[in-house]
Amino acid sequence: MMRVQTPPPEASFQDFFTAAGLNRQHVFALADLPENLRATLRPHAGETQLILLAHAGRLLWEKVQAADLPGADPIDDYTAACVHKFFTAHNISSRLLYPGPAAVNLQAFGRLAGWHHAAPFMVGIDADWGSWFAYRAVIVAASDFPLSAVQEKTHPCLSCAATPCIAACPAGALQPEFSLAACADYRLQKDSACADNCLARRACSVGREHGYTVAQMRHSYCRSLAALHNWRAQMQK
Protein backbone atom coordinates (compact mmCIF):
# COMPACT_ATOMS: atom_id res chain seq x y z
CA MET A 1 0.00 0.00 0.00
CA MET A 2 1.24 3.48 -0.89
CA ARG A 3 2.09 5.51 2.19
CA VAL A 4 1.57 8.95 0.70
CA GLN A 5 1.35 11.29 3.67
CA THR A 6 0.03 14.56 2.29
CA PRO A 7 -1.61 17.41 4.21
CA PRO A 8 -5.36 17.21 4.79
CA PRO A 9 -7.36 17.89 1.62
CA GLU A 10 -9.25 20.73 3.30
CA ALA A 11 -6.03 22.77 3.21
CA SER A 12 -5.98 25.54 0.62
CA PHE A 13 -4.70 24.80 -2.86
CA GLN A 14 -1.35 26.50 -2.25
CA ASP A 15 -0.89 25.20 1.29
CA PHE A 16 -1.74 21.63 0.30
CA PHE A 17 0.73 21.36 -2.55
CA THR A 18 3.47 23.36 -0.84
CA ALA A 19 3.33 21.08 2.20
CA ALA A 20 3.40 18.05 -0.10
CA GLY A 21 6.70 19.22 -1.60
CA LEU A 22 5.17 20.55 -4.83
CA ASN A 23 6.13 24.00 -3.70
CA ARG A 24 5.86 25.89 -6.97
CA GLN A 25 2.41 26.42 -8.44
CA HIS A 26 1.19 28.57 -11.31
CA VAL A 27 -2.45 28.89 -12.33
CA PHE A 28 -3.22 29.98 -15.90
CA ALA A 29 -6.57 30.85 -17.44
CA LEU A 30 -6.99 28.52 -20.41
CA ALA A 31 -8.46 31.37 -22.42
CA ASP A 32 -5.29 33.45 -21.93
CA LEU A 33 -2.85 30.82 -23.17
CA PRO A 34 -1.28 31.20 -26.63
CA GLU A 35 -3.47 29.40 -29.13
CA ASN A 36 -0.74 26.99 -30.21
CA LEU A 37 -0.27 25.78 -26.62
CA ARG A 38 -3.96 25.74 -25.78
CA ALA A 39 -4.67 23.58 -28.83
CA THR A 40 -2.25 20.89 -27.62
CA LEU A 41 -4.31 20.54 -24.43
CA ARG A 42 -7.53 19.68 -26.28
CA PRO A 43 -9.69 21.44 -23.65
CA HIS A 44 -12.98 19.82 -22.68
CA ALA A 45 -16.23 21.67 -22.09
CA GLY A 46 -16.22 23.38 -18.72
CA GLU A 47 -12.44 23.38 -18.25
CA THR A 48 -11.21 26.84 -17.34
CA GLN A 49 -7.67 26.65 -15.95
CA LEU A 50 -4.29 25.02 -16.39
CA ILE A 51 -2.27 24.36 -13.25
CA LEU A 52 1.49 23.90 -13.47
CA LEU A 53 3.14 22.27 -10.46
CA ALA A 54 6.86 22.00 -9.82
CA HIS A 55 9.14 21.16 -6.97
CA ALA A 56 12.11 23.23 -5.87
CA GLY A 57 14.87 22.16 -3.55
CA ARG A 58 14.92 18.95 -1.54
CA LEU A 59 11.48 18.81 0.14
CA LEU A 60 9.72 16.73 -2.52
CA TRP A 61 12.45 14.10 -2.45
CA GLU A 62 12.10 13.85 1.33
CA LYS A 63 8.33 13.35 0.96
CA VAL A 64 8.79 10.71 -1.72
CA GLN A 65 11.33 8.84 0.37
CA ALA A 66 8.95 8.86 3.33
CA ALA A 67 6.14 7.52 1.12
CA ASP A 68 8.30 4.50 0.19
CA LEU A 69 6.53 3.84 -3.10
CA PRO A 70 7.37 0.55 -4.82
CA GLY A 71 7.25 1.52 -8.50
CA ALA A 72 9.96 2.55 -10.94
CA ASP A 73 8.73 6.17 -11.00
CA PRO A 74 8.12 7.06 -7.32
CA ILE A 75 8.20 10.83 -7.91
CA ASP A 76 5.56 10.63 -10.65
CA ASP A 77 3.47 8.20 -8.60
CA TYR A 78 3.62 10.43 -5.53
CA THR A 79 2.76 13.53 -7.57
CA ALA A 80 -0.20 11.85 -9.24
CA ALA A 81 -1.46 10.63 -5.84
CA CYS A 82 -1.29 14.16 -4.41
CA VAL A 83 -3.13 15.64 -7.38
CA HIS A 84 -5.84 12.97 -7.24
CA LYS A 85 -6.30 13.42 -3.49
CA PHE A 86 -6.75 17.18 -3.67
CA PHE A 87 -9.03 17.43 -6.69
CA THR A 88 -11.17 14.48 -5.61
CA ALA A 89 -11.60 15.92 -2.10
CA HIS A 90 -12.71 19.24 -3.56
CA ASN A 91 -14.92 17.61 -6.20
CA ILE A 92 -13.21 19.52 -9.00
CA SER A 93 -13.25 17.94 -12.44
CA SER A 94 -9.66 17.67 -13.67
CA ARG A 95 -7.35 15.89 -16.09
CA LEU A 96 -3.74 15.11 -15.25
CA LEU A 97 -1.84 15.58 -18.50
CA TYR A 98 1.62 15.22 -17.01
CA PRO A 99 2.87 12.88 -15.72
CA GLY A 100 1.18 10.81 -18.35
CA PRO A 101 1.46 9.61 -21.93
CA ALA A 102 0.52 12.93 -23.54
CA ALA A 103 3.26 15.13 -24.98
CA VAL A 104 3.35 18.33 -22.91
CA ASN A 105 5.70 21.25 -23.55
CA LEU A 106 6.76 21.77 -19.94
CA GLN A 107 9.41 24.37 -20.66
CA ALA A 108 6.97 26.46 -22.69
CA PHE A 109 4.62 26.67 -19.73
CA GLY A 110 7.59 27.35 -17.44
CA ARG A 111 8.61 30.29 -19.60
CA LEU A 112 5.04 31.67 -19.50
CA ALA A 113 5.14 31.45 -15.70
CA GLY A 114 8.48 33.28 -15.65
CA TRP A 115 10.24 30.30 -14.09
CA HIS A 116 12.37 29.07 -16.94
CA HIS A 117 15.60 30.40 -18.39
CA ALA A 118 17.95 28.06 -20.25
CA ALA A 119 21.27 27.38 -18.53
CA PRO A 120 24.32 26.35 -20.58
CA PHE A 121 24.00 22.83 -19.16
CA MET A 122 20.49 22.57 -20.63
CA VAL A 123 18.50 22.67 -17.40
CA GLY A 124 16.09 25.47 -16.54
CA ILE A 125 17.43 28.05 -14.11
CA ASP A 126 15.99 30.98 -12.20
CA ALA A 127 17.36 33.59 -9.84
CA ASP A 128 15.94 32.10 -6.62
CA TRP A 129 16.29 28.34 -6.93
CA GLY A 130 19.06 28.10 -9.49
CA SER A 131 18.63 24.89 -11.46
CA TRP A 132 17.28 22.98 -8.47
CA PHE A 133 13.66 22.71 -9.55
CA ALA A 134 11.70 20.52 -11.94
CA TYR A 135 8.25 20.42 -13.48
CA ARG A 136 6.07 17.76 -11.89
CA ALA A 137 2.46 18.12 -13.03
CA VAL A 138 0.25 19.77 -15.62
CA ILE A 139 -3.46 19.70 -14.81
CA VAL A 140 -6.43 21.04 -16.77
CA ALA A 141 -9.40 21.66 -14.52
CA ALA A 142 -12.85 23.18 -14.19
CA SER A 143 -11.53 25.32 -11.35
CA ASP A 144 -11.61 28.93 -10.20
CA PHE A 145 -8.36 29.31 -8.29
CA PRO A 146 -6.82 32.82 -8.20
CA LEU A 147 -4.65 33.32 -11.28
CA SER A 148 -0.92 33.55 -10.70
CA ALA A 149 1.23 36.56 -11.52
CA VAL A 150 4.14 36.00 -13.86
CA GLN A 151 7.45 35.84 -12.00
CA GLU A 152 9.57 38.65 -13.40
CA LYS A 153 13.22 38.00 -12.64
CA THR A 154 16.28 38.37 -14.79
CA HIS A 155 18.14 35.47 -16.35
CA PRO A 156 20.94 34.79 -13.81
CA CYS A 157 23.34 33.53 -16.47
CA LEU A 158 23.41 36.93 -18.20
CA SER A 159 25.37 38.50 -15.33
CA CYS A 160 27.67 35.51 -14.78
CA ALA A 161 31.16 36.39 -15.99
CA ALA A 162 33.00 33.46 -14.41
CA THR A 163 30.89 30.74 -16.11
CA PRO A 164 32.02 28.02 -13.66
CA CYS A 165 29.64 25.51 -15.25
CA ILE A 166 31.49 25.71 -18.57
CA ALA A 167 34.86 25.26 -16.89
CA ALA A 168 33.63 22.33 -14.79
CA CYS A 169 32.21 20.25 -17.64
CA PRO A 170 34.72 17.42 -18.18
CA ALA A 171 33.28 16.71 -21.63
CA GLY A 172 33.72 20.28 -22.88
CA ALA A 173 30.11 19.99 -23.99
CA LEU A 174 28.92 23.51 -23.13
CA GLN A 175 30.76 25.72 -25.59
CA PRO A 176 30.38 27.33 -27.99
CA GLU A 177 26.94 25.80 -27.47
CA PHE A 178 25.62 22.65 -25.86
CA SER A 179 26.62 19.43 -27.63
CA LEU A 180 24.44 16.45 -26.77
CA ALA A 181 26.88 14.16 -28.57
CA ALA A 182 29.85 15.31 -26.45
CA CYS A 183 27.80 15.08 -23.26
CA ALA A 184 26.56 11.60 -24.14
CA ASP A 185 30.03 10.36 -25.14
CA TYR A 186 31.42 11.33 -21.76
CA ARG A 187 28.48 10.17 -19.66
CA LEU A 188 28.45 6.78 -21.35
CA GLN A 189 32.13 6.16 -20.66
CA LYS A 190 33.04 3.57 -18.05
CA ASP A 191 33.54 5.22 -14.63
CA SER A 192 32.30 8.59 -15.95
CA ALA A 193 32.10 11.25 -13.22
CA CYS A 194 28.81 12.37 -14.77
CA ALA A 195 27.08 9.01 -15.06
CA ASP A 196 24.82 9.82 -12.11
CA ASN A 197 25.75 13.46 -11.59
CA CYS A 198 26.40 16.70 -13.49
CA LEU A 199 29.59 18.46 -12.52
CA ALA A 200 28.64 21.54 -14.55
CA ARG A 201 25.33 21.88 -12.74
CA ARG A 202 27.00 21.38 -9.37
CA ALA A 203 29.50 24.13 -10.18
CA CYS A 204 26.81 26.79 -10.67
CA SER A 205 26.60 29.09 -7.64
CA VAL A 206 22.99 30.23 -8.20
CA GLY A 207 20.72 28.68 -5.61
CA ARG A 208 23.47 26.34 -4.44
CA GLU A 209 21.91 26.10 -0.98
CA HIS A 210 18.95 24.29 -2.59
CA GLY A 211 21.08 21.67 -4.36
CA TYR A 212 19.84 18.10 -4.47
CA THR A 213 21.27 15.38 -2.29
CA VAL A 214 23.51 12.72 -3.81
CA ALA A 215 20.62 10.24 -3.75
CA GLN A 216 18.24 12.64 -5.49
CA MET A 217 20.81 13.43 -8.17
CA ARG A 218 21.52 9.74 -8.67
CA HIS A 219 17.83 8.99 -9.12
CA SER A 220 17.37 11.66 -11.79
CA TYR A 221 20.62 11.14 -13.65
CA CYS A 222 20.44 7.36 -13.75
CA ARG A 223 17.11 7.77 -15.52
CA SER A 224 18.59 10.22 -18.02
CA LEU A 225 21.59 7.93 -18.52
CA ALA A 226 19.25 5.11 -19.49
CA ALA A 227 17.61 7.47 -22.00
CA LEU A 228 21.05 8.29 -23.42
CA HIS A 229 21.80 4.59 -23.85
CA ASN A 230 18.56 4.23 -25.82
CA TRP A 231 19.32 7.36 -27.86
CA ARG A 232 22.78 6.10 -28.75
CA ALA A 233 21.42 2.69 -29.72
CA GLN A 234 18.89 4.34 -32.05
CA MET A 235 21.59 6.53 -33.59
CA GLN A 236 23.75 3.49 -34.32
CA LYS A 237 21.04 1.60 -36.19
Phi, psi and chi 1 to 4 in degrees:
 res  aa     phi    psi   chi1   chi2   chi3   chi4
   1 MET       -  138.5  179.1 -179.7  -67.1      -
   2 MET   -73.6  129.3  -62.7 -159.6  -34.8      -
   3 ARG  -102.2   66.1  -65.0 -179.3  -66.9  177.5
   4 VAL   -87.8  103.3  179.5      -      -      -
   5 GLN   -96.3   95.2  -63.1 -179.0   -6.3      -
   6 THR  -107.7  163.9   54.9      -      -      -
   7 PRO   -63.8  162.4   18.6  -27.8      -      -
   8 PRO   -60.1  142.4   19.9  -31.2      -      -
   9 PRO   -64.1  -17.3   20.8  -31.4      -      -
  10 GLU   -75.6   -9.0   61.6  -91.1   18.2      -
  11 ALA   -61.6  155.2      -      -      -      -
  12 SER   -63.5  160.7   72.3      -      -      -
  13 PHE   -49.2  -54.3  169.2   81.8      -      -
  14 GLN   -66.8  -44.1 -174.9  174.5   18.3      -
  15 ASP   -64.5  -41.0  -71.6  -14.4      -      -
  16 PHE   -60.0  -52.9  178.0   91.2      -      -
  17 PHE   -74.6  -32.3  -74.7  109.2      -      -
  18 THR   -63.5  -46.2  -63.6      -      -      -
  19 ALA   -65.2  -27.6      -      -      -      -
  20 ALA   -79.2   -5.4      -      -      -      -
  21 GLY    98.7   -7.1      -      -      -      -
  22 LEU   -93.0   70.3  -63.5  159.9      -      -
  23 ASN   -90.4   13.7   49.8   -8.7      -      -
  24 ARG  -126.8  125.9  -58.1 -167.2   82.5  177.9
  25 GLN  -134.7  140.9  -49.9   99.1   20.9      -
  26 HIS  -138.7  128.5 -166.4  100.2      -      -
  27 VAL  -108.4  122.1 -179.5      -      -      -
  28 PHE  -108.4  146.8  -59.5   90.3      -      -
  29 ALA   -80.2  127.6      -      -      -      -
  30 LEU   -55.3  -38.8  -79.3  176.0      -      -
  31 ALA   -65.5  -21.9      -      -      -      -
  32 ASP   -91.9   -7.5  -66.6  -18.2      -      -
  33 LEU   -71.8  149.4  -68.3  173.7      -      -
  34 PRO   -55.4  141.3  -24.3   33.8      -      -
  35 GLU   -57.5  -38.4  176.4   56.3   33.7      -
  36 ASN   -65.0  -33.8   62.6  -39.6      -      -
  37 LEU   -77.8  -41.3  -76.6  179.0      -      -
  38 ARG   -61.4  -37.5 -174.4  168.3   63.9 -109.5
  39 ALA   -63.1  -33.9      -      -      -      -
  40 THR   -68.3  -19.1   66.5      -      -      -
  41 LEU   -83.3  -18.1  -54.4  173.4      -      -
  42 ARG    48.1   61.9  -57.9 -179.5 -176.5  -84.5
  43 PRO   -57.1  143.1  -21.9   33.7      -      -
  44 HIS   -95.6  160.7  -64.8  179.7      -      -
  45 ALA   -57.2  133.1      -      -      -      -
  46 GLY    92.1  -15.4      -      -      -      -
  47 GLU   -75.7  133.4  -67.6  177.0  -20.8      -
  48 THR  -123.3  -23.9   53.3      -      -      -
  49 GLN  -136.4  154.0  -65.5 -176.1  -33.6      -
  50 LEU  -115.3  130.9  179.9  137.2      -      -
  51 ILE  -114.0  123.3  -62.4  101.8      -      -
  52 LEU  -104.8  122.9  178.0   66.3      -      -
  53 LEU  -114.1  142.3  -59.6  178.8      -      -
  54 ALA  -141.9  165.6      -      -      -      -
  55 HIS  -114.7  152.9   88.4  -92.0      -      -
  56 ALA  -136.9  137.2      -      -      -      -
  57 GLY    79.2 -151.4      -      -      -      -
  58 ARG  -104.6   -6.3  -63.1  179.1  -73.8  -88.8
  59 LEU   -61.8  -44.5  179.1   59.6      -      -
  60 LEU   -60.2  -43.3  179.1   67.5      -      -
  61 TRP   -60.1  -39.8 -179.4 -109.2      -      -
  62 GLU   -62.3  -41.2  -65.7  168.9    4.3      -
  63 LYS   -66.1  -41.4  -64.3  -69.2 -175.0  178.4
  64 VAL   -65.9  -41.3  170.5      -      -      -
  65 GLN   -61.9  -41.3  -67.0  -59.6  100.8      -
  66 ALA   -66.2  -31.5      -      -      -      -
  67 ALA   -71.8  -26.2      -      -      -      -
  68 ASP    53.6   55.3 -167.3   26.2      -      -
  69 LEU   -80.2  144.2  -54.0 -176.8      -      -
  70 PRO   -86.1  -15.3   31.0  -35.8      -      -
  71 GLY   -77.2  177.8      -      -      -      -
  72 ALA   -76.8  -19.5      -      -      -      -
  73 ASP  -123.4   67.8  -61.1  -49.0      -      -
  74 PRO   -63.5  -32.8   22.1  -33.3      -      -
  75 ILE   -66.9  -46.1  -64.8  178.9      -      -
  76 ASP   -63.6  -41.8  -76.0   -5.5      -      -
  77 ASP   -63.9  -42.3  -68.3  -15.3      -      -
  78 TYR   -64.2  -45.4  173.2   85.3      -      -
  79 THR   -60.3  -47.4  -61.6      -      -      -
  80 ALA   -61.4  -38.6      -      -      -      -
  81 ALA   -64.2  -41.5      -      -      -      -
  82 CYS   -63.7  -45.0  -70.1      -      -      -
  83 VAL   -62.0  -47.4  170.1      -      -      -
  84 HIS   -59.4  -44.4  177.1   76.0      -      -
  85 LYS   -60.9  -45.6 -179.3  174.8 -176.7  177.8
  86 PHE   -68.9  -50.6 -179.0   85.4      -      -
  87 PHE   -70.9  -32.2  -77.2   89.0      -      -
  88 THR   -67.6  -43.9  -61.1      -      -      -
  89 ALA   -61.9  -32.5      -      -      -      -
  90 HIS   -96.3    4.1  -71.0  -92.1      -      -
  91 ASN    54.2   44.6 -163.6   28.8      -      -
  92 ILE  -107.6  122.5  -61.8  173.0      -      -
  93 SER   -64.8  129.8  175.4      -      -      -
  94 SER  -152.6  158.8   65.4      -      -      -
  95 ARG  -128.8  128.6  -70.2 -174.4  -66.3  133.8
  96 LEU   -91.4  107.3 -179.1   62.3      -      -
  97 LEU   -85.9  -34.0  -57.8 -175.4      -      -
  98 TYR  -141.6  131.1  177.4   85.0      -      -
  99 PRO   -70.8  144.6   22.7  -31.8      -      -
 100 GLY   169.2 -179.3      -      -      -      -
 101 PRO   -77.2  -16.3   27.5  -34.5      -      -
 102 ALA   -71.6  146.2      -      -      -      -
 103 ALA   -80.5  119.0      -      -      -      -
 104 VAL  -125.6  130.1  178.5      -      -      -
 105 ASN   -83.0   83.7 -167.7  -24.8      -      -
 106 LEU   -61.7  -43.9  -62.1  171.5      -      -
 107 GLN   -66.0  -32.7  -66.3 -175.6   -2.7      -
 108 ALA   -63.2  -43.7      -      -      -      -
 109 PHE   -68.4  -35.9  -69.6  116.3      -      -
 110 GLY   -61.6  -40.1      -      -      -      -
 111 ARG   -65.7  -40.0  -76.2 -169.8  -71.6  -89.5
 112 LEU   -63.3  -33.2  -73.9  177.3      -      -
 113 ALA   -77.7  -13.0      -      -      -      -
 114 GLY    84.7   14.1      -      -      -      -
 115 TRP   -89.2  -27.9  -64.3   -8.2      -      -
 116 HIS  -109.9  122.1 -175.5   92.7      -      -
 117 HIS  -127.0  145.1  -58.8  -73.5      -      -
 118 ALA   -83.1  123.1      -      -      -      -
 119 ALA   -86.1  158.6      -      -      -      -
 120 PRO   -57.4  -27.8  -26.2   35.2      -      -
 121 PHE   -90.8   19.1   41.9   94.7      -      -
 122 MET    65.1   33.4  -62.2  -55.0  -70.2      -
 123 VAL  -124.7  143.3  173.9      -      -      -
 124 GLY   -62.6  146.8      -      -      -      -
 125 ILE  -140.9  144.2 -170.7  169.9      -      -
 126 ASP  -137.7  173.2   75.4   15.1      -      -
 127 ALA   -71.4  -26.3      -      -      -      -
 128 ASP   -88.2  -51.9  -69.1  -28.1      -      -
 129 TRP   -98.8   -3.5  -65.1   98.0      -      -
 130 GLY    63.5 -137.0      -      -      -      -
 131 SER   -96.6    9.0   67.6      -      -      -
 132 TRP   -92.2   56.1  -53.6  111.2      -      -
 133 PHE  -149.1  161.6   72.9   96.0      -      -
 134 ALA  -154.0  147.9      -      -      -      -
 135 TYR   -74.1  136.5  -54.8  106.1      -      -
 136 ARG  -124.4  -25.6  -70.7  -59.0  170.6 -158.5
 137 ALA  -156.0  144.5      -      -      -      -
 138 VAL  -127.6  122.3  173.9      -      -      -
 139 ILE  -126.4  134.8  -54.0  138.2      -      -
 140 VAL  -108.7  129.7  178.0      -      -      -
 141 ALA  -144.6  156.4      -      -      -      -
 142 ALA   -90.0   68.0      -      -      -      -
 143 SER  -120.9  169.5   51.9      -      -      -
 144 ASP  -135.6   40.9   59.7   -5.3      -      -
 145 PHE   -66.2  152.9  -58.3  122.0      -      -
 146 PRO   -58.0  136.0  -23.1   33.6      -      -
 147 LEU   -71.1  148.1  -60.4 -179.9      -      -
 148 SER   -90.4  145.5  -56.9      -      -      -
 149 ALA   -79.8  147.0      -      -      -      -
 150 VAL   -69.1  134.1  176.0      -      -      -
 151 GLN   -76.8  120.1  177.7  176.8  -69.8      -
 152 GLU  -110.0   92.9  -53.5 -140.7   -1.7      -
 153 LYS  -135.5  149.2  -65.4 -177.0  178.7  173.8
 154 THR   -73.9  157.7   58.5      -      -      -
 155 HIS   -69.2  114.8 -169.8  -31.7      -      -
 156 PRO   -65.2  -23.8   22.2  -32.6      -      -
 157 CYS   -70.7  -22.7  -61.8      -      -      -
 158 LEU   -67.3  -26.6  -62.7  179.4      -      -
 159 SER  -103.4   11.4   58.8      -      -      -
 160 CYS   -94.8  106.4  178.0      -      -      -
 161 ALA   -86.6  -28.4      -      -      -      -
 162 ALA   -77.0  -26.6      -      -      -      -
 163 THR    41.1   59.2   59.3      -      -      -
 164 PRO   -63.6  -27.5   24.2  -35.0      -      -
 165 CYS   -63.4  -40.8   61.4      -      -      -
 166 ILE   -65.0  -42.5  -67.5  174.8      -      -
 167 ALA   -67.2  -31.5      -      -      -      -
 168 ALA   -82.5  -15.6      -      -      -      -
 169 CYS   -71.6  112.0  178.2      -      -      -
 170 PRO   -69.9  -15.7   25.0  -33.2      -      -
 171 ALA   -90.3   -8.5      -      -      -      -
 172 GLY    59.7   35.5      -      -      -      -
 173 ALA   -91.8   -0.3      -      -      -      -
 174 LEU  -103.7   -4.0  -54.1 -170.0      -      -
 175 GLN  -141.2  148.7   62.3  178.4    4.0      -
 176 PRO   -70.3  -16.4   28.7  -36.1      -      -
 177 GLU  -150.1  167.7   57.8 -174.3   20.7      -
 178 PHE   -62.6  133.4 -179.9   74.8      -      -
 179 SER  -116.3  108.7  167.8      -      -      -
 180 LEU   -62.6  -37.3  176.7   58.8      -      -
 181 ALA   -62.9  -44.2      -      -      -      -
 182 ALA   -66.8  -41.1      -      -      -      -
 183 CYS   -61.8  -47.8  176.3      -      -      -
 184 ALA   -63.6  -43.1      -      -      -      -
 185 ASP   -56.3  -43.6  -75.7  -16.4      -      -
 186 TYR   -73.3  -44.6 -179.0   76.5      -      -
 187 ARG   -64.2  -29.9  -68.6 -164.9   65.1 -158.4
 188 LEU   -86.0   -3.4  -67.5  170.7      -      -
 189 GLN   -69.1  150.9  -70.5  178.3   17.5      -
 190 LYS   -63.1  135.3 -176.8  179.4  179.3 -179.2
 191 ASP    61.7   28.4  -60.8  -34.1      -      -
 192 SER   -63.2  136.8  169.2      -      -      -
 193 ALA   -71.0  -10.7      -      -      -      -
 194 CYS  -113.9   16.3  -70.7      -      -      -
 195 ALA   -60.8  -45.3      -      -      -      -
 196 ASP  -126.2   34.6   57.8    2.3      -      -
 197 ASN  -159.2  174.7 -164.9   12.8      -      -
 198 CYS  -141.8  105.2  177.7      -      -      -
 199 LEU   -65.5  -32.7  -61.7 -177.1      -      -
 200 ALA   -65.7  -45.2      -      -      -      -
 201 ARG   -64.3  -41.4 -172.6  176.6 -177.6 -178.0
 202 ARG   -63.6  -29.1  -72.5  -71.1 -164.2 -166.9
 203 ALA   -76.4  -20.2      -      -      -      -
 204 CYS   -66.6  134.4  177.2      -      -      -
 205 SER   -87.9  -12.4   61.9      -      -      -
 206 VAL   -73.2  121.0 -177.4      -      -      -
 207 GLY    67.4   23.2      -      -      -      -
 208 ARG   -57.3  -31.0  180.0  172.4  -74.0  162.8
 209 GLU   -65.8  -13.7   66.1  -85.7   21.1      -
 210 HIS  -100.0    4.9  -56.1  -60.8      -      -
 211 GLY   -55.6  147.2      -      -      -      -
 212 TYR   -68.7  155.3  -63.1  163.8      -      -
 213 THR   -71.0  167.0   64.1      -      -      -
 214 VAL   -58.1  -43.2  170.6      -      -      -
 215 ALA   -64.7  -40.3      -      -      -      -
 216 GLN   -67.2  -42.1 -172.3  172.4   -2.2      -
 217 MET   -61.4  -44.9  -75.4  -73.5  -80.7      -
 218 ARG   -60.8  -41.5 -177.3  178.1  -63.5  119.4
 219 HIS   -59.0  -49.4  172.4   80.1      -      -
 220 SER   -68.8  -44.1  -63.4      -      -      -
 221 TYR   -79.4  -25.1  -81.6   84.0      -      -
 222 CYS   -67.1  -35.3  -77.1      -      -      -
 223 ARG   -67.2  -42.9  -70.1  176.4   61.9   82.6
 224 SER   -69.8  -30.9   67.4      -      -      -
 225 LEU   -64.8  -40.8 -172.2   66.2      -      -
 226 ALA   -61.5  -38.8      -      -      -      -
 227 ALA   -64.8  -37.3      -      -      -      -
 228 LEU   -65.3  -40.3  -81.2 -179.7      -      -
 229 HIS   -58.5  -44.0  -82.8  -69.7      -      -
 230 ASN   -65.7  -41.6  -69.0  -24.2      -      -
 231 TRP   -61.4  -45.0  172.4   77.6      -      -
 232 ARG   -64.7  -39.8  176.3   56.6   55.3   81.7
 233 ALA   -62.6  -39.6      -      -      -      -
 234 GLN   -67.2  -38.7  -68.7  -63.7  -39.5      -
 235 MET   -67.0  -28.5  -66.3  -69.2  -69.3      -
 236 GLN   -86.8   -6.7  -67.9  174.4  -15.5      -
 237 LYS   -71.2      -  -74.7 -176.0  177.4  179.6
